[in-house]
């Protein structure tokens, strides 16, 4: 089994979801007492988020790269960033480590294409909803991203940074997100992508009028596939 390095803490709530998803996935695939081989470099979100919000992306990249190098030295065979917004510095980090990094948007695009979803709405922080680090990888696969009004972009961003990243799930915000998804469905959007790894804390993926894709679960599932690919090939050849 390959060993996966996780850059987490952004936030710890979504990192915990990754840990659970990946371990459950490995246990289901291998059975018995099997669990995932993981190492986690968990960042302190307060100074990290302050750099994001102030536009200090060089600082964000430096912190992320430092975490990636520590994971590489610890024996990780590959690395993930457990944040859609954090993927804004993916290229700067991936170019400076000697092991592969699994991109959250590539895993998401694979699922959307496999399900023949060609028009979706992407929800996340204002960075993810308006900048290309996630959008461009989805669009490159022929996925059309529906426009979301600036008022909703600001509100979803607020819910993420003020509430979910701090581990708070507010009922009123849950209602607002459900209203937004219902409005998007009326525009013939085929699905909604939760392009923030905390959004699943406030959105019930099984109780909406259109399909909802949780990038946390999708990314974690892709990690399990990658971690076990050599293990299962060896078992099949034995």
Secondary structure, 3 states (H helix, E strand, C coil): CCCEEEEECCCHHHHHHHHHHHHHHHHHHHCCCCCCCEEEEECCHHHHHHHHHHCCHHHHHHHHHHHHHHHHHCCCCEEEECCCHHHHHHHHHHCCCCCEECCHHHHHHHHHHHCCCCEEEEECCHHHHHCHHHHHHHHCCCCEECCCCHHHHHHHHHHHHHHHHHCCCCHHHHHHHHHHHHHHHHCCCCEEEECCCCHHHCCCCCCCCCEEEEHHHHHHHHHHHHHHHHHHHHHHHC
